[in-house]
Amino acid sequence: MLKHLRPILFVAMVACAPALAQRATCTAAFDATTGFLTIDVVSAGSAKYLTKLALTNASGLVFNLDSAAATSKACYDPASFEGTLLTIPDLSVGSVYYNGNLKLTSSSAPYQFTIVAGSKNPRLIPDSGVRLTQASNPFATVDSNGVAYLGYQERGGSNATKYQSASDGLTFANPTVVTYFNRSVDSRKTLMPDGKTWRLYQFDVATKLMTSYSSTDGNSFTADTGTRYTPASSDNSSTGVFDSYVAGDGSLILIYVGDLVGKNNLRMARSTDNGLSFTFLKGNVLGDDDAGGGGNTFIDNKTLLLADGRRRMVTMRANEIHSFISNDGISYTREPGVRLKTADFASVGVTIYSLNDPVMVRTKDGKYRVYVAASTALSADEGPANSNWAIVSALWSD
């Protein structure tokens, strides 16, 4: 039966217009006006198909196969057809996205499929406008009064690290240069398991070692002596964005990008001595060891402890934002679909070409917002002299 099913369907993903990405996430879309469900790529064994299904019974959620054509399109996370189950990870219905399963209920022409499971995918809804111009590498926090602080690297000017504040989380003002004596609003610091020591970790590019600064008040930091972490041999002497936090078991976790010119993916190290030293724990944290490195992996990782005790990680792959969830801070499960694409900002009148370094905060009303750097010009230059960068934002929607 497989020879009949392969020319049946294939999941889809729409390409955004990222500056550097070679491909984007596959797309699938249902048009309620025409009744067609179009999937740009469905993977069936080693074959791929551009597939269109036609709704024939709305109350029973039944579709007939309308067409299936072989395709060579390369995109991430295609729909898959295995046995009798068609799985679609990200299906748009208007402005809402779902993941779902359709079961083949008739294996003879016209090949009939019935929706047997589905759930809504969370999405990030772009805020209007731009938060900061000529800025990149965001870090952010919200204080107990609900004031948001957005840190950034200034582009095209002094290249200084600064922060600004906004009571509404949107309109930022009062730029302040970050020093080691005004870190009270710096989200990059970590409270240690002892509940009273703060540490600010830094990778030394020259020595390729991690060092730290410490504080007892979370505001003024002094340099610690010694080395906190020596990257594992599998990191090939190259490390990138990192994040640290206390896991559910009370240990301190360090998640970082390693082997930048190879696998270029996330690794994890653990500290059991209040953050003074880390030991390599595991690689392939997000299961993309075999993705091919480069823009094919999930990087630019930052996490946030949610109100329900889980920890959410936001990452970037090929200039799209994705998310993962964890119950213990050690094992992560991907949340289906894409959270945010560059093309999404067209709806609020913003043209951007990349999404980099997302960071999530909890707002004063209990919602979640992501701040993310974006290239405002079609340019591959990420150097400090390039001022074509801005920080935009989007609000989490379940």
N, C-alpha and C positions, 0 to 999 in steps of 0.2 A: 504494500500500500504506500510505502514511502515515496516511490516514484511518482505517485499521483499527488501526494501531499506537498512535496517540495515545490512544485510550481503553484503552490496555493497562497502563501503569504509570507510577509516578512515585516518585522517591526521597523519603526522609523525614527529619524531625528533630523531636525532642521539645523542647517549650518548658520552660525552667527557670522559676524564679520570681525573676528579678533585679529589683532595686528600680526601675531606670530604663529597662531595655531595652524597646523596643517589640516586638521579636521575638527569637527565638533560633535556634539551628541546627536544621535539619531532622533527623528521626530515622528510622531504619529498624531493624527488629528481627525476628529469627527465633526462633520459639517451637518448641523441639525436641519438646515434648509434643504440640502440635497439628499441627506440620509447616507452619505458615503463616509466610510472610515478609511482613510488613506495612510498607509504605513510605508515610509520611504525605504526601510530595509528590514526584511525578515530573514533571519538566519535559520536555515534548515540543513543540518549537517554541514557540508562544506559549501553549499550553495547559498546565494542571497537573492532576494526578490523584492521588487517594488510591488506592493500589493494594495488592492482596493477591495473593500468589502461593502456590500449594500445592505442597509437595514430593511428587513422584510417583515418583521413582527416586533413592533415597538414595545408592547406589553410583555412579550416573552424575551426581549433582548436578543433576538435571533438575526444573524447576518448571513447572507449568501456571498460566496466568493464571486466578485465581479471580474477581476483580472489579476494576473500575476506575471510579471516580466522579470527576467534575469537582470541583475544590476551588478555593477562593479563598485558602487559607491562605498567609500570608506568612512564610517562614522562610529562613534562610541556607543556602547549599550544598545545594540539593535534589538528589535523584538526577536523572540526565538520560538521555533516550532519544534517540539519534541513529542513523539508518540502521538497523542491526540490533543495536546495542550499548546495553545498559542499564548505566550506571555508578553505583555506590553508593559515596559517599565515606566513610560512617561507619555500619556495620551492627553492631548489638549481637547477640551470641550468648551469652546468659547475661551474665556480667560481662566478657566479652572483646569487643573491637571490631575490625572488619575494614573494609578497602576492597576492592571487587571489581567485576568486569565479568561480566555475563550476556549471552549471545548468543541472539538470537531464532533458534531452529532449526526452528520450524514457524510459518508465517505465516498459517495458517488455524486456526479455532477447534479446540481451546481455547488456541491460542497458547502455544507451548512455549519455555522458556528454559533454557539450560544454563550453569552457571558455568564460565568459561574462564580466569579469572585472579583472584587475590586475595592479600592479605597482611595481616598483623596491624597494627593501628594502635597506636602507643604511647599510654599513658594515665598520668595522675597519680592515684595511689591515696591518698586522704585519710588523714592520721595522726589518731589519736584525740585528742579534746580541742582546746584552744586554746593557742597558744604564748604570746601576750600579750593582755591586755585593755586597753581604752582606749588603743589604739595603731593607727597607720596608717603609710603611706609606708615600707614596709620596705626595708632594704638589708642585705646579709648576706655573710659570708665564713667560711671554715673555715681555721684555721691549720695549720701543719705537724704539730702534735700531735693534730689532729682535733677541736679545740675549735671549736664554732660560735659566731659572734658575730652577733647580730641587732640591727640598728639600727632606729629607729622615731621617729616624731613622737608625743609624748605628747598624748593627747586629753582634754579636759575638765579639765585641770590647768594646768601651767605652759606647755604648748605647746612644751616644750623638745625638742630632738633628743637622744636617748639611745641607748645600746646595752646589751644584757645578754649573758651567755655561758652556754653549756650544753655539757657534755662529750658528751652524747648527741644534741645537735641538737634536743631536744624540750622539756626542762625548763629554762627560762631563769631566771637570777637575777643579782643584783648590778648594778642599774641605775647607769649612769655617764653623766653629761652629756658630750656631744661638744663639744670645743673645737678650735681650730686647732693644738693641741699634743698631741693624743692620737688621731691618725688612723691608727695602724698597722693597725687592724682595720676601717677604713672602705672598703667595696667600691666607693665612688663615685669614688675616686681612680684615676688611670691612669698606668702606667709608660710613659714616652715611648720612641720608637724608639731613643734613644741608650743605653737600658738602665740609666740612672742617675738620671734626672730624673723626679720624680713631679709630676703636675699635678692640681689639683682645679678643675673648671670650674663656673661659676655663671652663670645668666642673671640679669641685673639687670632686674627688673620695671619699674623707673622709666625707665631709659634704653633698654630693649629691646635691650641688647647683651650679649654673652658676655664675661666677664672670667675671671681665673684666679688661683689661689694655687699656689705651687710648693714643692718640698721635695727634699732630697737623701737623706733617710733614710726617707721615707714616713710619718713620724709628725708632725713639726712643719712647719707650712706658713706661708709669708709671702705677702702679696699681691704679685702682679706688676703692673707698670704697663701701661697701654694696653689695647686691645681685642683679643680673640682672634677674635671672629666677629660680623659684622653680618648678621642674617638676610636672606634673599633677599626680593625684592619680592613673590614669590608666597606668602610666609609671612604677608603682610598684617599685619605688626607684632605677630604673636602666636605664641608658641612654648610648648611644654609639656615633657613628660618627654623626657630625652635620655640617650644612652649614648655612651661613647667607648672606642676600643680600637685596637690596631695590627693592620692588615690583613695579608694574606699577601704583599703587595708591599712591605711596610715603611713604608707611609704611615700616618698617623693618621686614623682615621675618626670622624666625629661623626654619629650618627643621632638625629634629633629629631622631635617632633611639631610641625607648623606649620599655619598658617591654621586656628586652632582653631574659629572660627565658620563656616568654609567647608568645604573638603575634609577638614580635620582628620585628616591622615594623615602618614606618615613621609617625611622628606626626608633627604638625605645630603650632608655636606660633608667636604672632605679637607684635611689639612695635610701639607706636605712639608718643614716647617722645625722639626721637633721640637715641634709643638703650639703654636707661637707665633701662627700665623694659619691660618684655615680659608677655603677657597673653596668655594662651592656646587658640588656635583658632579651631583646629580640629585634629582628628586622622584619620587613614585609608587613608592617603594622596594618596597612589597608588592603593587602592582598593584590598588589599590582607589581610584584617582582618581575613578571614576564610581559609587562606592557610595552617595554622597549625604551624606557627612560625618556629624556627630553620632555616634550609637552604632553606625553601620554600618561603621566602619573599625577597623583594627587599631592600637591605641595602647598606652601604658604599656609601652614596649619596654625590655627588658634582655637582654643577651647573655652567653654564657659560652663560653669556649674549652674544647672537649671533649678527652678524653684521646687521641682519634684525630686531632686536628688540625683538625677541623671546628669551626664556630662555630654554636651554637644560640641562636635568639632566642625568648623567650617574650613574648607580648603578650596584651592583653585586647581582646575585642570583645563588646559587649552583655553584659558581666559573665560571660563565659566565657573560659577560657584556651586559647590556640592557640599553635602553635609553627612556626618556620621554620628551615631549615638552610642553611648556606653553606660552600662549600669555600674561598673566598677572602676572606670578610668584606665583600664588596661586592655580590654578587648572591645573593639569597635565594630558596629554593624552599619552598613550604608543605608541611608534613607533614600528610597527610590526616586529617580528622576533628577532633574536639574533644579537648583534653587534660583539661579539668576543668570541671565545672559546679557551681553552688551546690547543686543537688539531690544531688550525690554525697556531700555531707557528712552527709546524713541517716543513712547507714549507720554512722557513728561517733557518732551522737547529737548532732550540731552543727547548729543552724539558723542559716543566714545568708542574706542577700538580695543580696549583690553580691560580686564578686571584682575587685580592683583592684591595680595595681602589682606584678605578680609579679617575683620575683628568684630565680635558680637558683644553687645551690652544688653543689660536688662533695664528698661526705661522705668521712670517713676510710677507709671501706671501698670507695671507688670508685663508689658509687651517686650518683644526682642527686636533690636535694630542692628543691622550690620553696616559698618563703615568699610569702604573698600577703595583702593587707589584705582585710577582709570587713566589710560592714555587718551589725550584729547586730540592727538594727531596720528596719522597712519605712519608711525615711525617705530623702528626696532631699537632705537637708542634709549637705554635705561640709565645712562650716566647722569651724574649730578648737574651737568650743564644743560640738560634738556628740561626746559620749563613747561613742556606740554603735558603736564600731569595735573590731575585734580583728585579730590576725594569726594565721592558720591555716597549715597546711603539708600537703604531699602528696609522696609518693615516686614518682619516675619508674619506669615499668614498660614494657619493650619487649615 
